[in-house]
Amino acid sequence: MATTGATPGAPRGVLRKAVDSAAYHGMECISGVEFEYFNFKETPESAAQKCFTQLQSLTPGMHGYSLLRTQLNQDYFHALFDESLKFGIDIEGHHTETGPGVLETALAFTSAMRIADNAILYKFLAKSVGLKHGVLPSFMAKPWGNLPGCSGFAYIF
C-alpha cells in the first residue's frame, strides 16, 4: 500500500495491527530476537570521565564462542541469564561473540507481541545487571571503527 503522506503510528500499534491481520487469515506470528553487544569494565561515571573513549573491554581479544571467556566474568554472565528468567524471558543462546567483550544473547521464539516486549526488557535488564557488576553493556552497532560491529536480528515466522 503506497501513501503520499506521513502516517503516524506507534511501533507497538503497527505490530498489533500486523499480528491481528495475520490471525484474521489463520496465521500466527512467531518471532525471536538475537542481540550482539559490547561489554565494558566501566561505570557510567568512568566512561564519562574518559569521554567515552579508551573503554576497557570486559574480556580481551577476538574469541567467539569461547567457553573460557564466560568464566572470567561468570557472576555477570550467569546473572544476565538468571534475571532474564525472572522477567519471563527464555534465552535460547548466550555466549561470547567475536570481539573484545562481546556477548551474543538469543531470546527464545515466542509470539511477536511478547518478543517485542522481551527485546526491550532484555536490554533494560542487561544494563541494570551490568550496573551491579561494574559492567557497562553497549548495544551500539559499531562503537569502534577498528573493530567489527555488532548487530541484532529479528527472526519472524
C-alpha positions, 0 to 999 in steps of 0.5 A: 500500500503506497501513501503520499503522506506521513502516517503516524503510528506507534511501533507497538500499534503497527505490530498489533495491527500486523499480528491481528491481520495475520490471525484474521487469515489463520496465521500466527506470528512467531518471532525471536530476537538475537542481540550482539553487544559490547561489554565494558569494565566501566561505570557510567561515571568512568566512561564519562570521565574518559569521554567515552573513549579508551573503554576497557573491554570486559574480556580481551581479544577476538574469541567467539564462542569461547567457553573460557571467556564466560568464566572470567566474568561468570557472576555477570554472565550467569546473572544476565541469564538468571534475571532474564528468567525472572522477567519471563524471558527464555534465552535460547543462546548466550555466549561470547561473540567475536570481539573484545567483550562481546556477548551474543544473547538469543531470546527464545521464539515466542509470539511477536507481541511478547518478543517485542516486549522481551527485546526491550526488557532484555536490554533494560535488564542487561544494563541494570545487571551490568550496573551491579557488576561494574559492567557497562553493556553497549548495544551500539552497532559499531562503537569502534571503527577498528573493530567489527560491529555488532548487530541484532536480528529479528527472526519472524515466522 
